[in-house]
Protein backbone atom coordinates (compact mmCIF):
# COMPACT_ATOMS: atom_id res chain seq x y z
CA UNK A 1 0.00 0.00 0.00
CA UNK A 2 1.10 3.53 -0.79
CA UNK A 3 0.54 6.16 1.92
CA UNK A 4 -0.19 9.66 0.59
CA UNK A 5 -1.52 12.86 2.06
CA UNK A 6 -4.77 14.08 0.48
CA UNK A 7 -5.38 17.83 0.74
CA UNK A 8 -8.82 19.16 -0.16
CA UNK A 9 -10.12 22.75 -0.25
CA UNK A 10 -11.58 23.77 3.11
CA UNK A 11 -10.45 20.66 4.99
CA UNK A 12 -7.48 19.42 6.97
CA UNK A 13 -5.16 17.03 5.14
CA UNK A 14 -5.60 13.34 5.82
CA UNK A 15 -3.62 10.21 5.11
CA UNK A 16 -4.96 7.67 2.66
CA UNK A 17 -3.64 4.34 1.42
CA UNK A 18 -3.82 3.28 -2.23
CA UNK A 19 -2.59 0.24 -4.14
CA UNK A 20 -0.12 2.37 -6.10
CA UNK A 21 0.75 6.04 -6.66
CA UNK A 22 -0.88 5.91 -10.09
CA UNK A 23 -4.12 4.61 -8.54
CA UNK A 24 -4.11 7.51 -6.07
CA UNK A 25 -3.65 10.06 -8.84
CA UNK A 26 -6.37 8.56 -11.03
CA UNK A 27 -8.90 8.37 -8.17
CA UNK A 28 -8.32 11.76 -6.54
CA UNK A 29 -7.04 14.24 -9.14
CA UNK A 30 -9.50 15.74 -11.64
CA UNK A 31 -8.29 15.56 -15.25
CA UNK A 32 -4.63 15.57 -16.23
CA UNK A 33 -2.10 15.68 -13.41
CA UNK A 34 0.96 17.84 -12.82
CA UNK A 35 3.93 17.01 -10.57
CA UNK A 36 5.40 19.91 -8.56
CA UNK A 37 8.25 20.13 -6.05
CA UNK A 38 7.24 23.18 -3.97
CA UNK A 39 8.83 22.34 -0.60
CA UNK A 40 12.48 22.91 -1.49
CA UNK A 41 13.37 19.23 -1.34
CA UNK A 42 13.62 16.62 -4.06
CA UNK A 43 12.18 13.96 -1.73
CA UNK A 44 8.62 15.36 -1.51
CA UNK A 45 6.32 16.20 -4.40
CA UNK A 46 2.80 17.46 -4.96
CA UNK A 47 0.50 16.11 -7.64
CA UNK A 48 -2.35 18.42 -8.63
CA UNK A 49 -4.66 19.01 -11.57
CA UNK A 50 -3.03 20.57 -14.63
CA UNK A 51 -6.10 22.69 -15.47
CA UNK A 52 -6.95 24.57 -12.27
CA UNK A 53 -8.93 27.51 -13.59
CA UNK A 54 -12.40 26.22 -12.63
CA UNK A 55 -11.42 24.49 -9.37
CA UNK A 56 -11.93 25.79 -5.83
CA UNK A 57 -8.99 27.56 -4.16
CA UNK A 58 -7.07 25.22 -1.85
CA UNK A 59 -3.66 26.34 -0.56
CA UNK A 60 -0.74 28.61 -1.22
CA UNK A 61 2.44 26.62 -0.64
CA UNK A 62 5.85 27.73 0.64
CA UNK A 63 7.28 28.78 -2.72
CA UNK A 64 4.25 30.98 -3.49
CA UNK A 65 2.65 28.33 -5.69
CA UNK A 66 -1.15 28.58 -5.55
CA UNK A 67 -3.05 25.31 -5.90
CA UNK A 68 -6.72 24.90 -6.69
CA UNK A 69 -8.67 21.68 -6.25
CA UNK A 70 -7.49 18.52 -4.51
CA UNK A 71 -3.84 17.64 -4.41
CA UNK A 72 -1.71 14.79 -3.13
CA UNK A 73 1.59 14.91 -1.27
CA UNK A 74 3.92 12.06 -2.27
CA UNK A 75 7.41 10.90 -1.55
CA UNK A 76 9.79 11.07 -4.52
CA UNK A 77 12.83 9.19 -5.71
CA UNK A 78 14.11 11.28 -8.62
CA UNK A 79 10.87 11.58 -10.65
CA UNK A 80 9.29 8.35 -9.43
CA UNK A 81 6.37 8.74 -7.01
CA UNK A 82 6.60 6.78 -3.76
CA UNK A 83 4.50 6.58 -0.63
CA UNK A 84 5.26 8.76 2.38
CA UNK A 85 6.72 7.26 5.50
CA UNK A 86 4.94 7.97 8.79
CA UNK A 87 7.25 10.86 9.80
CA UNK A 88 6.90 12.58 6.41
CA UNK A 89 3.10 12.21 6.48
CA UNK A 90 2.90 13.72 9.98
CA UNK A 91 5.28 16.57 9.13
CA UNK A 92 3.39 17.68 6.01
CA UNK A 93 0.06 17.14 7.76
CA UNK A 94 1.15 19.69 10.39
CA UNK A 95 2.55 22.04 7.72
CA UNK A 96 -0.71 22.05 5.71
CA UNK A 97 -3.11 21.56 8.64
CA UNK A 98 -5.10 24.80 8.44
CA UNK A 99 -7.22 25.32 5.32
CA UNK A 100 -6.87 28.69 3.62
CA UNK A 101 -9.37 30.99 1.97
CA UNK A 102 -8.64 33.62 -0.64
CA UNK A 103 -9.57 37.26 -0.18
CA UNK A 104 -11.54 38.18 -3.29
CA UNK A 105 -11.45 41.93 -2.56
CA UNK A 106 -7.81 42.33 -3.51
CA UNK A 107 -6.10 41.12 -6.62
CA UNK A 108 -2.91 39.72 -5.07
CA UNK A 109 -4.53 36.68 -3.37
CA UNK A 110 -3.67 37.17 0.29
CA UNK A 111 -4.63 34.07 2.18
CA UNK A 112 -6.13 33.62 5.60
CA UNK A 113 -5.92 30.41 7.56
CA UNK A 114 -9.31 29.30 8.84
CA UNK A 115 -10.34 26.80 11.46
CA UNK A 116 -11.44 23.63 9.66
CA UNK A 117 -14.66 21.80 10.42
CA UNK A 118 -13.80 19.36 13.19
CA UNK A 119 -14.83 15.97 11.89
CA UNK A 120 -13.53 14.02 14.89
CA UNK A 121 -16.80 14.51 16.80
CA UNK A 122 -19.36 14.14 14.07
CA UNK A 123 -20.11 12.32 10.91
CA UNK A 124 -16.85 12.16 9.02
CA UNK A 125 -17.25 12.46 5.28
CA UNK A 126 -15.51 9.57 3.58
CA UNK A 127 -13.06 9.99 0.72
CA UNK A 128 -15.60 8.50 -1.69
CA UNK A 129 -18.27 11.03 -0.65
CA UNK A 130 -15.76 13.86 -1.16
CA UNK A 131 -14.81 12.53 -4.58
CA UNK A 132 -18.44 12.56 -5.68
CA UNK A 133 -18.77 16.28 -4.94
C-alpha positions as CSV (number, residue, x, y, z in Angstrom):
1,X,0.0,0.0,0.0
2,X,1.1,3.5,-0.8
3,X,0.5,6.2,1.9
4,X,-0.2,9.7,0.6
5,X,-1.5,12.9,2.1
6,X,-4.8,14.1,0.5
7,X,-5.4,17.8,0.7
8,X,-8.8,19.2,-0.2
9,X,-10.1,22.7,-0.3
10,X,-11.6,23.8,3.1
11,X,-10.4,20.7,5.0
12,X,-7.5,19.4,7.0
13,X,-5.2,17.0,5.1
14,X,-5.6,13.3,5.8
15,X,-3.6,10.2,5.1
16,X,-5.0,7.7,2.7
17,X,-3.6,4.3,1.4
18,X,-3.8,3.3,-2.2
19,X,-2.6,0.2,-4.1
20,X,-0.1,2.4,-6.1
21,X,0.8,6.0,-6.7
22,X,-0.9,5.9,-10.1
23,X,-4.1,4.6,-8.5
24,X,-4.1,7.5,-6.1
25,X,-3.7,10.1,-8.8
26,X,-6.4,8.6,-11.0
27,X,-8.9,8.4,-8.2
28,X,-8.3,11.8,-6.5
29,X,-7.0,14.2,-9.1
30,X,-9.5,15.7,-11.6
31,X,-8.3,15.6,-15.2
32,X,-4.6,15.6,-16.2
33,X,-2.1,15.7,-13.4
34,X,1.0,17.8,-12.8
35,X,3.9,17.0,-10.6
36,X,5.4,19.9,-8.6
37,X,8.2,20.1,-6.0
38,X,7.2,23.2,-4.0
39,X,8.8,22.3,-0.6
40,X,12.5,22.9,-1.5
41,X,13.4,19.2,-1.3
42,X,13.6,16.6,-4.1
43,X,12.2,14.0,-1.7
44,X,8.6,15.4,-1.5
45,X,6.3,16.2,-4.4
46,X,2.8,17.5,-5.0
47,X,0.5,16.1,-7.6
48,X,-2.4,18.4,-8.6
49,X,-4.7,19.0,-11.6
50,X,-3.0,20.6,-14.6
51,X,-6.1,22.7,-15.5
52,X,-7.0,24.6,-12.3
53,X,-8.9,27.5,-13.6
54,X,-12.4,26.2,-12.6
55,X,-11.4,24.5,-9.4
56,X,-11.9,25.8,-5.8
57,X,-9.0,27.6,-4.2
58,X,-7.1,25.2,-1.9
59,X,-3.7,26.3,-0.6
60,X,-0.7,28.6,-1.2
61,X,2.4,26.6,-0.6
62,X,5.8,27.7,0.6
63,X,7.3,28.8,-2.7
64,X,4.2,31.0,-3.5
65,X,2.6,28.3,-5.7
66,X,-1.2,28.6,-5.5
67,X,-3.0,25.3,-5.9
68,X,-6.7,24.9,-6.7
69,X,-8.7,21.7,-6.3
70,X,-7.5,18.5,-4.5
71,X,-3.8,17.6,-4.4
72,X,-1.7,14.8,-3.1
73,X,1.6,14.9,-1.3
74,X,3.9,12.1,-2.3
75,X,7.4,10.9,-1.5
76,X,9.8,11.1,-4.5
77,X,12.8,9.2,-5.7
78,X,14.1,11.3,-8.6
79,X,10.9,11.6,-10.6
80,X,9.3,8.4,-9.4
81,X,6.4,8.7,-7.0
82,X,6.6,6.8,-3.8
83,X,4.5,6.6,-0.6
84,X,5.3,8.8,2.4
85,X,6.7,7.3,5.5
86,X,4.9,8.0,8.8
87,X,7.2,10.9,9.8
88,X,6.9,12.6,6.4
89,X,3.1,12.2,6.5
90,X,2.9,13.7,10.0
91,X,5.3,16.6,9.1
92,X,3.4,17.7,6.0
93,X,0.1,17.1,7.8
94,X,1.2,19.7,10.4
95,X,2.6,22.0,7.7
96,X,-0.7,22.1,5.7
97,X,-3.1,21.6,8.6
98,X,-5.1,24.8,8.4
99,X,-7.2,25.3,5.3
100,X,-6.9,28.7,3.6
101,X,-9.4,31.0,2.0
102,X,-8.6,33.6,-0.6
103,X,-9.6,37.3,-0.2
104,X,-11.5,38.2,-3.3
105,X,-11.5,41.9,-2.6
106,X,-7.8,42.3,-3.5
107,X,-6.1,41.1,-6.6
108,X,-2.9,39.7,-5.1
109,X,-4.5,36.7,-3.4
110,X,-3.7,37.2,0.3
111,X,-4.6,34.1,2.2
112,X,-6.1,33.6,5.6
113,X,-5.9,30.4,7.6
114,X,-9.3,29.3,8.8
115,X,-10.3,26.8,11.5
116,X,-11.4,23.6,9.7
117,X,-14.7,21.8,10.4
118,X,-13.8,19.4,13.2
119,X,-14.8,16.0,11.9
120,X,-13.5,14.0,14.9
121,X,-16.8,14.5,16.8
122,X,-19.4,14.1,14.1
123,X,-20.1,12.3,10.9
124,X,-16.8,12.2,9.0
125,X,-17.2,12.5,5.3
126,X,-15.5,9.6,3.6
127,X,-13.1,10.0,0.7
128,X,-15.6,8.5,-1.7
129,X,-18.3,11.0,-0.7
130,X,-15.8,13.9,-1.2
131,X,-14.8,12.5,-4.6
132,X,-18.4,12.6,-5.7
133,X,-18.8,16.3,-4.9
